[in-house]
Amino acid sequence: MEVKNAVIDSTIIILGIGLAISFLMAISLGANDAATPTDCAVGAGIISIKQAVLLFALFTGIGAVLQGFMVMKTIGKGIVPEIDLIGALTVSITAAVWVLICSYYGLDVSVTYASIGSVLGYGITAHGIERINLNIIQNVVLSWISSPFCSMAIAYTIYTVLRRILEKRPWTQKVQKIISIMLIGSLCFSAYSFGANDVGNATGVYVTVAEKLGKLPDYNAMLFLSILGAIGIAIGGLTWGRRVIETVAFRITRLDIIMGLAAEISNAIVVYLFTTIPYMLFGYGLPISTSLASNGSIIGVGLAKSYKSINTRTIMRLVITWIVTVPATAIICMILYNLIKMLTLII
């Protein structure tokens, strides 16, 4: 009986530590990806960074609580058969540290890439590559490739249509005010979509762990993790969000109010559709890179206005970071998981 109680106590301690690190991951997610829904409104000069981040925190939390379970299920139970306590701990540490380092240097890294790369590293080490769900991986990779091009195309089209409509109308303060309100509204919708899609990156690895430990129904476990992730994301956005927002809002292309509206609407639509439609069809929401979708939309409006307005140097810097993220986090997670397993055996 004492041995059994000791095992339960140690399990609870490890879970508590893991959830704390997962909370750190949520903070790093908010710090890096606060730029995703806010970059266009800030870049267009409609709203301050502080005001944008407050709206980001509010609507991201709503999206995480209402629809976060859709993608959380994919990361926690779709890619690998299950994730044990040490695995969840390792995945969270790897992804959180990588994202925080990139955030410090103002790099809009894909948090989705970091999370998936870490889960892959764990899965290969703990379960073997043959037990990785390659169908899910294939769908996720396809979504990574298609989402920025979708947002780019939609943003290009919306901006072109808006510009033609507004060319026939006099540019008055009333027109500017209406577009400004629409841009802030699209920021809120984009933040909601971001919360629904990205909260799984922070807490998805604990879905199976929380269910086993507390014997919670599937939805209740994910709801608890969604709330935890939403709080962490809000804290990260409010504290460190400025660095990456400035990179994306001002250094890819100079945004005017119409460009900002077209880009933000397209980003919100793409993220929301990739979250909800696959879940409705297959039972797994796709964890796309919201960073790529956002940047793709900004590039789209930049191309629609003039290809010369695009800062290719900034884009290449971001692309290199995205490419390196998956293999780097996978390798780090594999090494870290083996080290922690060895330590637990020694202790």
N, C-alpha and C positions, 0 to 999 in steps of 0.2 A: 504493500500500500504506500509506504514511504517513497519507494523507488518511482511508483506511478505518479505520485504527487510532485516529485522532483522533476520528472520529465515534463509534466504539464506546466510547472512553474518556469522551466527553462524555455519551453515553447512560447509561452506568453511573453517572456523577456525578449526573445529573439524577434517575435512579431512586433512588439512595441518599438524596438530599435529600428526594425525594417520600416515600419510605418512612419517613424520620425525621419528616416532618410527619404522615404517616398514624399513626405511633406517638403523636404528640402528640394527634391526633384520638381515638385509643383512650383516652388518659389523660383527655381531656375527657369522653368518653363515660362512663367509669367514675366520674368526679367528679359528673356530673349524674345518671346513672341508677343509681347504687348504691342510691338510694331505692326503685327499682321493686320489687326482691324483698325488701327489708328493712323497708320502712315499717311494715307491719302488726305484725311481731313487736316492733319497737322501740316503736311507738305503744301497744301493749298492755302494755308494761313487762315482757315476758318475757325480754328479752335486751338487753344494752348495745349502743350503736352500734358500738363497737370489735369486739365479738364477732360482731355481725351482718355487718359489712363483711368480716371474715376469712372467714366462710362464703360470703359473696357472691363474693369473689375466687376461692376454691377451685372452687366449682360453676359459676361463670360460665366459668372456664377449661376445665372438662371439657365443658360444652355447646358452647363455641366450637370446640374441637378435633374433637369427635365429629360435630356437625351444622351447624357454621357455614357450610359450603360451600353449603347449601341456599338461603340468602338471599343470600349473597355473589355467587352467579351472577346473581341478578336485578339487583342494583345494578351489577355490573361489566359485564354483557353483555346484559341484557334490555331496559333502557330506551332505550339508544342503541346503534348498531351496534358501536362500540368507543370506548375512551377512550385518547387518546394521552398521552405523558409530561407534557406541559405541562398538559393537561386534568386529569390525575390530581392533579398538583401544585396546581392552582387549586382544584379541588373540595375537597381535603383542607384547604387553608389556610382557605377560606371557612367550611366547616362547623366546623372546630376553633375558630376565633376566635369565631364566633357562640355556640357552646355554652359555651366558657370564660367569656365575658362574662355569659351567663345564669346559669351556675353560681356566679359570684362574687356575684351578687345574690340567690342562693337560689331562682331560678326553675326549676321542673321542666319545662324546654323539651323538645319532642320532638326527639331526636337524629335519628330517622328523617326527620322533616320537613326538618331542616337538610341532611341528606345528599341526599335526593331533590331538594330545591329547588336545591342546588348542581349536581347532575348535569343537571337540566333546563336550568339556565342555560348550562352548558357545551354541552349537546347542541344547543340552539337556535342558539348562536353558531358552533359548529364544524361541525355537520352540517345545520342548517336544521330548522325545526319539522316539515317533511314527513317527516323520517327518524326522528322520535321514535316509539317503539312505543306508540301510544295505547292499545292493548289492555292492555298491562302497566300503564300509568298508570291506566287505568280500574279495573283490579282492585285496584291499590294504594290508590287513593282510596276505593273501596268498603270495603276492609279497614279503613282509617282511621276511616270512619264507623261501621261495624258493630262493630268490636272493643270500644270502650268500652261500647256498649249491651249487647253480649253479656256482658261481664264484670260489668256492673251487674246484669243480670237474674239471672245465675248466683249472684252474691254475695247478692242479695236473697233468692233461693230457699233457698240453703244456710243462711243465717243464720236464716231463719224456721223451717226444719225443725229445725236444731240447738237453737234456743231452746225449741221445743215439746217436743223429746225430753228436754232437760235440766230443764225445769220439773217433770217427773214424777219426777225423781231428786233426792236430797239433795246439796247442793253440798259435797263433801268435798275434803280435800287430795289424795286419790288421783285424783279426777275432774279436778281442776285440773292435776295433774301430767301426766295423759294428754293433755289438751288442749294443754298447753304443749309437750309433745314433738311432737305432731301439727303444731303451729304452726311449730316449728323445722324439721320435716321439709318442710313446705310452702314454707318460705323456701328450702330447698336445691333443691327441685324448680323453684321460680320462678326462682332464679338460673341453674339449668341451662338452662331455656327461654329466659331472657334472653340468655345467651351464644350459644345456637344462632341466635337471631333477630337480635341487634343487633351481632354482631361484623362483619357485612357492612357496616354503616354506617361503620366505621372503615377497613376495608381492601379492600372490594369493588371500588373503582375501579381497583385494581392487578391484578385478575385477568388481563385481556388483556395488560397491560404485562408482567407477570412471565412469562407464557407466551411472549411474543415474544422477550424478552431472553434468557431461560435455556433456552428450548425445553423447558420442563418439561411433563409431562403435566398435564392440567387439574386433576386431584384433588391432585397434589403441590403445585402452585402455591397452591391454595386452603388446603391444610393448613398450609403455611409461613405464609401470611398470617393464618390463624386463630390460630396460636401467637403470632405477633407481636402481634395484636390482643388476645388474652387477657392477655398480660403487661401491656400498656398499660392495659387496663381495670382490672386488679387494682391497679396503682399509683395510678390516678386515684381509685378507690374508697377506698383506704387513706389518701390524703392530703387530698382535698377533699370526700369524700363526705358528711361531716357536715352541711354547710350545707343541701343539698337534702333530706336525710333528715329533718331537723328541720321543714322546711316541710310536707312531705307527711304525716309521721307525726303531727304535733300540731296543724296549723292548718286542716285540712279538716273533721275531726270528731274527737271524743275516742273512741279505740278501747278497748274492753275485750277480754278474751281471746277470747271467742266471735266477736265482730266481726272481730278480726284473723285468726282461723282461716278464717272464711268468705270474707273478702276475698282472702287470699293464695292459697287453693286455686283460687278462680275466676280470678284473674289468671294463675296458672301454667297452668291448663288452656287458657285462651284463647290465650295466647302460643304454647304448644306446638302446638296444633292448627293455628293459622294458619301456623306454620313447616313442619309436616310434611305435612299433607293436600294443600295445593296443589302441593307438590313431587312428591308421589306421583302426583297426577292430571295435572299440566301440565308438570312439570320445573322449576318456579320457586317457591321458597318466598316467601311474601308478607312484606315488611318492614313489619310493623305498628308503630304507635307503642306501645311497651311502657309508656311513661309514661301514655298515655291509658287503656290497659287497666287499669293499676294504679289510677289515680285513679278510673276508672269503678267498679271493684270497691269502693273505699272509700266512694264516694258511694252505691253500692247498699246496703251494710250500714247506712250512716247513715240512708238513707230507710226501711229496714226497721225500724230502731229508733225513729226520730222525725225527720220532715223538719226540725224546728226545730234539730236538732243539727248541720246542715250549715252551714258557713261560706261563704256565697255570695260574699262579697267575695274570699276567697282563690281560689275557683273561677273567678270572672270574670277575675282577674288572670292566672291560668294560661291560660285560654282565649284571651285577647287575645294572649299571647305565642305560642301555638301558631298562631293565624291569621296573625300577621305573619311567622312564620318562613319559610314556603315562598317567598312573593314576595321577601322581603328577601334571602335567601341566593341566589335565582336571579339577581336584579339585580346583587348584589355579585360573584357568580362571573362573570357576563357581562363586567362592567367589568374585573375583574382578569385574566381570560383574554386579553382584547384588549390590555391594557397589557403583559402578559408577552410576548405574541406580537410586539408592536411592539418591545420591548426586545431580543428575540432576533434580530430582523431588523437592528436598528441595530448590535448587537454583532457 
